[in-house]
Amino acid sequence: MPRNWLIVTRTLLLLALGASAALYAYYVNPLDSSFCAAQSGCDTLRRTPLAYYFDSPYISLPLFGLLAFGFVFGATFWTQARPSPTRYAVLCGLLGIGGAAGVSLLSYQAWVVKAFCWLCVVTDSTAIALAAVGLLLYRATTSPREPQRAGITNAAWLCLAAVFIAAPPTWNVARPLPAVPARIRALYKPGMINVVEFEDLQCPHCRRLHPLLQKLIKSYPGKVNFVRKHAPLPQHEYAEDAARAVICADQLAGRGNEMADRLVEVELDPQVGPRTAAAMGLDAQQFKDCLTAPSTQAHLDEDDALIRAVGFEGLPTTYVGPERFIGTRNENETAWRDAFDRAAQGDGSTGIPGPVFSALVLLVACAILFKGRTAQNSTAQNN
């Protein structure tokens, strides 16, 4: 029997638990997670039918993974307490099922979604490695005689598991936010909830976010400084026409927001701007002249230059106080409201630097390992 099978198995399970916890934290609230970027493989996988269940952000595939790895982690204690061929067979069977699930999910990413989530790859690959360990263990331990030591006490292993599970969501709360670019911050007003949005009114993600964002802005009357910037994409045939219509409605009557609200509710075409302007009671000739005016083109050019200067990664790009969100990521109103509330507390950003946080986690883990080994050695000496 491999002498250190518990150490190998539980170490791999700790890695899987940590990756699953990070993935679950991302799925619960993508807006607040730093583990996966917008337009990444993680974001693509999160939008597949396998991601969420019962229309709840809290019941997701990563949750089942976290529970499954936790269950197998507990099974190692059950096997260690009274080792027998039956218990080893059960544990190895669980590891084999996990490995099969890992192969299936990796195949799903490769052949169905054609995108990879790095956290998913870590958990699935670890499950496959655990299955290999289980196979070796089963072949070598058909007649176990003595309980196997796990290097440290069981209590220490449980504490390590708690650290690995708690560290990812804790990091999401404790991490510092990147600085808002100076050209964006120049649009901010002191003492306000500052929101700057780059949008394309034909972009489906922008159209989904628009009503939610406007609802939130209206729920903080007099407290939000909202700045709309236009970033019509070349592949969207009518996006620039819509952007021009919003700019002109704002210039002629200060009703750009109303124009945008109307445009996201209808199918866009070349004449939707003038038709909507007429329905709003705007002067038809003035509006027509504005659409082709040099000042309108200059406005579009300025917005395009700004988003490229600060780094274009996807639409919509939304700055809320000290935070930047790319894409809808999560249509959950609570997540966006939390961002507004944080912005209301100030545009600065404080937090624990990544290296410091990692060092703290490592220090706690080392302390647990040291205490666990010390306690076990003391017990052995007393016996």
DRENVODO-631623 format. One record per residue (C-alpha): residue number from 0; x, y, z. Coordinates in pm, 1 decimal, m for minus. Layout:
num_c1_c2_c3
NUM_X_Y_Z
...
This chain:
num_c1_c2_c3
0_0.0_0.0_0.0
1_138.6_347.1_m81.7
2_235.2_491.4_253.1
3_131.4_847.9_170.7
4_m193.3_783.2_m19.3
5_m392.4_1004.9_215.1
6_m152.5_1295.1_172.2
7_m164.0_1271.4_m208.6
8_m540.5_1225.9_m224.9
9_m627.0_1500.7_20.7
10_m376.0_1743.9_m128.5
11_m537.0_1702.5_m470.8
12_m880.2_1740.6_m311.0
13_m771.1_2066.5_m146.9
14_m668.8_2198.6_m488.2
15_m1004.7_2093.7_m633.5
16_m1194.9_2250.1_m342.8
17_m1009.9_2581.3_m383.1
18_m1069.8_2595.7_m758.6
19_m1435.9_2497.9_m715.0
20_m1482.6_2765.3_m448.4
21_m1334.2_3029.0_m679.0
22_m1558.2_2914.8_m963.5
23_m1866.5_2915.1_m742.1
24_m1787.5_3266.0_m616.9
25_m1760.2_3378.5_m979.1
26_m2090.5_3217.3_m1076.7
27_m2274.8_3369.0_m777.8
28_m2161.1_3720.4_m859.4
29_m1952.8_3769.5_m1175.8
30_m1947.7_4146.1_m1120.6
31_m1744.9_4113.3_m802.4
32_m1516.2_3830.4_m910.9
33_m1157.0_3880.3_m1020.1
34_m1096.2_3520.8_m1126.3
35_m1236.1_3538.2_m1479.8
36_m1243.1_3818.8_m1734.5
37_m1533.7_3922.7_m1950.9
38_m1547.8_3756.5_m2291.8
39_m1330.5_3477.1_m2149.6
40_m1384.3_3104.3_m2164.2
41_m1519.6_3122.0_m1809.2
42_m1781.9_3374.1_m1918.3
43_m1872.4_3159.2_m2217.7
44_m1914.8_2846.5_m2003.6
45_m2121.1_3042.0_m1750.7
46_m2379.1_3114.0_m2020.2
47_m2432.6_2750.5_m2120.8
48_m2736.2_2542.8_m2017.4
49_m2519.9_2343.7_m1772.8
50_m2419.1_2647.9_m1570.4
51_m2725.9_2729.1_m1356.9
52_m3027.4_2539.0_m1231.2
53_m3375.9_2646.7_m1121.6
54_m3300.1_3000.5_m1244.8
55_m3096.2_3063.2_m930.5
56_m2745.9_3216.6_m925.1
57_m2675.5_3010.9_m613.3
58_m2752.5_2667.3_m758.7
59_m2489.0_2607.8_m1022.6
60_m2255.5_2343.3_m1158.3
61_m1962.3_2473.0_m947.7
62_m2176.0_2425.6_m634.6
63_m2228.8_2059.5_m721.1
64_m1856.5_2025.3_m785.4
65_m1775.2_2184.8_m451.4
66_m2017.5_1951.9_m271.0
67_m1887.5_1646.7_m457.4
68_m1522.9_1714.5_m376.8
69_m1620.5_1788.5_m16.2
70_m1805.0_1456.5_3.4
71_m1503.6_1264.1_m126.9
72_m1280.6_1455.2_115.0
73_m1504.7_1333.8_396.5
74_m1494.2_978.0_256.7
75_m1116.9_971.4_307.1
76_m1173.3_1011.0_683.0
77_m1433.3_733.6_675.3
78_m1187.8_504.0_498.0
79_m899.8_597.1_726.3
80_m1099.9_534.3_1043.3
81_m1170.4_165.9_967.2
82_m972.6_57.4_660.8
83_m1117.4_m241.5_481.7
84_m1134.1_m368.7_122.8
85_m1496.7_m254.6_101.6
86_m1424.0_100.0_217.9
87_m1125.2_130.2_m12.5
88_m1340.2_6.6_m300.0
89_m1606.8_268.5_m222.3
90_m1350.2_548.5_m204.5
91_m1178.6_438.8_m524.9
92_m1517.7_412.1_m693.0
93_m1599.7_771.1_m595.3
94_m1265.1_887.0_m731.8
95_m1333.3_698.6_m1055.2
96_m1676.1_860.2_m1095.7
97_m1516.4_1201.1_m1041.8
98_m1255.8_1124.7_m1305.7
99_m1524.4_1024.3_m1556.1
100_m1709.2_1348.3_m1483.7
101_m1385.5_1541.3_m1536.8
102_m1328.4_1379.2_m1875.6
103_m1690.0_1450.7_m1976.1
104_m1674.3_1816.1_m1876.1
105_m1340.0_1872.7_m2048.1
106_m1483.2_1712.4_m2361.5
107_m1789.0_1936.3_m2335.4
108_m1564.5_2242.6_m2328.6
109_m1349.5_2120.8_m2617.0
110_m1612.6_1985.4_m2855.0
111_m1943.8_2148.9_m2767.0
112_m1868.3_2494.2_m2628.3
113_m1524.0_2517.9_m2796.1
114_m1398.0_2736.5_m2514.1
115_m1209.0_2659.7_m2195.2
116_m1252.5_2800.7_m1846.3
117_m920.1_2783.5_m1666.3
118_m1083.2_2712.1_m1330.8
119_m1293.6_2437.5_m1487.8
120_m979.7_2287.9_m1641.4
121_m811.5_2286.1_m1298.7
122_m1104.6_2111.6_m1128.5
123_m1162.7_1862.9_m1410.8
124_m793.0_1779.5_m1447.8
125_m762.0_1733.8_m1072.3
126_m1062.0_1498.0_m1077.7
127_m889.4_1292.7_m1347.9
128_m566.1_1286.7_m1145.1
129_m764.1_1171.3_m840.1
130_m914.9_889.9_m1046.6
131_m563.8_777.4_m1142.2
132_m461.6_782.7_m775.6
133_m772.8_582.9_m691.4
134_m686.6_319.9_m951.9
135_m332.9_281.0_m817.3
136_m464.4_271.1_m462.4
137_m722.4_2.8_m544.1
138_m464.6_m217.8_m709.3
139_m223.4_m183.7_m417.2
140_m458.7_m203.3_m118.7
141_m685.9_m503.1_m155.7
142_m602.6_m619.6_198.6
143_m526.9_m322.0_423.5
144_m413.5_m413.6_770.8
145_m328.0_m97.3_957.4
146_m479.1_250.8_963.5
147_m273.4_488.9_753.0
148_m137.2_811.1_893.2
149_m226.3_1126.1_700.2
150_84.0_1325.9_795.2
151_m115.1_1567.5_1010.8
152_m420.6_1537.2_1229.2
153_m766.9_1510.8_1082.3
154_m859.7_1839.3_1247.8
155_m571.7_2008.7_1065.7
156_m689.1_1864.3_732.3
157_m1037.6_2000.5_796.8
158_m892.9_2342.3_881.4
159_m691.1_2339.0_558.4
160_m1006.4_2255.6_363.6
161_m1184.3_2548.1_528.7
162_m898.2_2781.3_430.2
163_m898.2_2663.0_67.7
164_m1274.2_2706.5_41.0
165_m1287.4_3044.0_216.5
166_m987.1_3206.3_47.8
167_m1141.1_3270.5_m300.3
168_m1458.0_3454.8_m184.7
169_m1252.8_3638.4_77.6
170_m1014.5_3758.0_m193.4
171_m1305.3_3895.5_m395.6
172_m1393.6_4115.2_m97.8
173_m1041.8_4205.1_12.4
174_m876.0_4269.6_m325.3
175_m783.2_4622.8_m431.0
176_m947.9_4754.7_m744.8
177_m744.0_4879.3_m1041.6
178_m723.4_5254.8_m1078.5
179_m983.9_5420.8_m1298.1
180_m812.5_5575.1_m1604.7
181_m751.9_5947.8_m1567.7
182_m959.8_6031.0_m1876.8
183_m1257.6_5847.9_m1727.0
184_m1208.0_5998.5_m1383.2
185_m1207.4_6343.5_m1545.5
186_m1576.8_6280.8_m1622.2
187_m1656.2_6217.1_m1255.1
188_m1815.6_6467.2_m1020.2
189_m1720.4_6479.2_m650.7
190_m1976.4_6347.4_m406.6
191_m2178.6_6165.9_m674.7
192_m2228.9_5805.9_m780.2
193_m2036.6_5828.9_m1104.8
194_m2142.9_5601.7_m1388.5
195_m1981.0_5611.9_m1733.2
196_m2115.1_5369.2_m1991.4
197_m1986.4_5287.7_m2339.3
198_m2265.5_5127.3_m2539.2
199_m2377.6_5017.9_m2881.9
200_m2757.1_5036.1_m2906.5
201_m2767.7_4740.5_m3146.6
202_m2549.1_4523.3_m2924.6
203_m2773.9_4261.2_m2755.6
204_m2576.1_4278.3_m2430.9
205_m2606.4_4657.2_m2422.2
206_m2978.2_4636.6_m2489.3
207_m3022.5_4392.6_m2200.5
208_m2825.5_4603.7_m1955.3
209_m2975.3_4938.7_m2056.5
210_m3315.1_4915.0_m1877.6
211_m3159.5_4773.3_m1561.3
212_m2896.2_5046.0_m1547.7
213_m3152.2_5320.2_m1607.4
214_m3379.5_5175.0_m1340.3
215_m3095.3_5186.1_m1089.7
216_m3002.1_5542.0_m1183.6
217_m3360.6_5655.5_m1128.2
218_m3367.0_5483.3_m789.2
219_m3090.0_5717.4_m666.7
220_m3253.7_6051.8_m753.2
221_m3008.4_6339.0_m765.4
222_m2717.8_6117.9_m662.3
223_m2594.6_5976.2_m994.5
224_m2370.7_6147.3_m1247.5
225_m2438.2_5939.8_m1558.8
226_m2226.6_5989.1_m1870.8
227_m2315.7_5798.3_m2187.3
228_m2044.8_5731.1_m2443.3
229_m2106.3_5574.5_m2781.3
230_m1910.0_5284.7_m2926.5
231_m2105.4_5158.3_m3230.0
232_m1941.3_4846.1_m3367.5
233_m1880.3_4816.5_m3744.3
234_m2065.2_4484.4_m3763.4
235_m2384.8_4644.7_m3632.4
236_m2538.6_4810.6_m3936.1
237_m2766.9_5058.2_m3759.3
238_m2569.8_5119.1_m3439.0
239_m2410.3_5440.8_m3559.8
240_m2746.7_5578.6_m3679.0
241_m2887.2_5508.4_m3332.9
242_m2589.2_5675.2_m3166.7
243_m2634.5_5985.3_m3380.7
244_m3004.6_5996.0_m3289.7
245_m2923.7_5988.8_m2917.3
246_m2657.7_6258.6_m2954.0
247_m2895.4_6485.6_m3146.7
248_m3186.5_6433.1_m2906.9
249_m2953.0_6536.1_m2628.1
250_m2810.8_6837.3_m2810.8
251_m3148.1_6967.9_m2929.1
252_m3361.6_6904.0_m2622.6
253_m3153.7_6741.8_m2349.3
254_m3352.7_6421.6_m2408.7
255_m3078.8_6178.0_m2507.6
256_m3170.6_5933.2_m2232.3
257_m3531.2_5924.4_m2349.0
258_m3420.8_5859.9_m2706.3
259_m3194.9_5574.8_m2592.8
260_m3476.6_5427.6_m2381.3
261_m3703.7_5422.0_m2685.8
262_m3444.8_5283.7_m2927.4
263_m3354.7_4979.8_m2717.5
264_m3721.0_4875.7_m2721.7
265_m3759.1_4864.0_m3100.6
266_m3596.1_4701.0_m3400.3
267_m3337.8_4938.9_m3542.7
268_m3338.5_5055.8_m3905.6
269_m3208.6_5366.2_m4091.4
270_m3525.9_5569.1_m4022.4
271_m3592.0_5469.8_m3662.1
272_m3413.3_5780.7_m3533.9
273_m3620.2_6036.1_m3727.5
274_m3941.7_5844.1_m3653.0
275_m3866.8_5837.9_m3283.8
276_m3768.7_6204.8_m3287.1
277_m4103.8_6289.0_m3446.8
278_m4285.6_6083.9_m3181.3
279_m4096.0_6279.9_m2916.8
280_m4203.5_6608.0_m3075.0
281_m3855.8_6718.7_m3184.0
282_m3818.7_6956.2_m3480.8
283_m3777.3_6731.4_m3784.6
284_m3550.4_6960.2_m3987.0
285_m3323.3_7044.9_m3695.5
286_m3294.6_6678.0_m3610.4
287_m3214.2_6585.8_m3971.1
288_m2947.1_6854.4_m3992.8
289_m2797.6_6741.8_m3662.6
290_m2760.0_6381.5_m3777.3
291_m2507.8_6482.9_m4044.1
292_m2354.5_6778.7_m3863.6
293_m1972.4_6783.4_m3817.5
294_m2022.6_6829.1_m3442.1
295_m2211.3_6499.3_m3424.1
296_m1932.9_6318.1_m3609.4
297_m1677.6_6483.1_m3379.4
298_m1874.3_6355.3_m3079.2
299_m1861.5_5999.0_m3214.4
300_m1491.2_6027.7_m3295.0
301_m1417.0_6157.1_m2947.4
302_m1603.5_5868.7_m2780.9
303_m1431.1_5614.4_m3004.6
304_m1089.1_5758.8_m2924.9
305_m1167.6_5750.8_m2552.3
306_m1265.3_5384.7_m2531.3
307_m961.3_5286.5_m2735.2
308_m737.5_5495.1_m2512.3
309_m862.7_5328.9_m2192.9
310_m861.7_4981.9_m2348.7
311_m1146.2_4827.3_m2546.8
312_m1230.0_4474.8_m2431.0
313_m1600.6_4442.0_m2499.0
314_m1941.5_4605.1_m2472.2
315_m2104.5_4736.8_m2274.5
316_m1813.3_4879.0_m2076.3
317_m1942.5_5042.7_m1761.1
318_m1752.1_5231.6_m1494.3
319_m1931.7_5257.4_m1160.4
320_m1719.9_5460.8_m921.7
321_m1388.2_5277.5_m880.5
322_m1504.3_4964.4_m1064.3
323_m1517.3_4865.1_m1429.6
324_m1758.6_4606.1_m1565.9
325_m1738.5_4463.5_m1916.8
326_m2044.9_4299.6_m2065.8
327_m2362.8_4232.9_m1874.7
328_m2184.3_3954.0_m1683.7
329_m2482.9_3927.5_m1456.0
330_m2827.1_4074.3_m1502.4
331_m2887.9_4042.6_m1127.8
332_m3012.0_4379.0_m1002.1
333_m2872.2_4320.5_m653.4
334_m2517.0_4284.8_m784.8
335_m2536.1_4614.6_m972.5
336_m2704.1_4788.2_m678.4
337_m2417.8_4675.0_m456.6
338_m2177.7_4838.6_m701.4
339_m2378.0_5163.1_m684.0
340_m2373.0_5151.1_m305.1
341_m1996.5_5102.4_m301.6
342_m1955.7_5394.1_m541.4
343_m2169.4_5608.5_m310.0
344_m1907.4_5556.6_m38.7
345_m1633.8_5707.9_m254.1
346_m1435.2_5662.6_m572.8
347_m1119.6_5550.9_m398.1
348_m1011.4_5189.9_m372.0
349_m851.7_5017.7_m77.2
350_m772.2_4655.0_m30.3
351_m506.2_4396.3_39.8
352_m247.4_4357.4_m239.3
353_m243.3_4014.7_m402.2
354_104.9_3913.0_m281.2
355_16.1_4011.3_75.3
356_m311.2_3817.5_65.0
357_m134.5_3511.4_m79.4
358_132.8_3535.1_189.3
359_m135.0_3552.1_460.4
360_m312.4_3244.4_323.3
361_18.9_3059.4_298.6
362_107.7_3163.8_653.9
363_m222.4_3033.5_788.1
364_m178.8_2706.3_598.3
365_175.5_2663.3_729.5
366_60.5_2732.7_1085.2
367_m210.5_2466.8_1048.8
368_40.6_2217.8_909.8
369_288.9_2288.3_1188.5
370_26.5_2266.2_1460.9
371_m121.9_1951.4_1310.3
372_210.9_1771.9_1289.7
373_308.4_1888.2_1637.5
374_m16.3_1764.0_1786.5
375_19.1_1427.4_1616.8
376_381.0_1385.5_1726.8
377_290.0_1477.8_2082.7
378_14.3_1216.5_2081.8
379_252.8_954.5_1951.6
380_506.4_1040.1_2223.9
381_242.6_1020.1_2497.4
382_136.5_679.8_2372.4
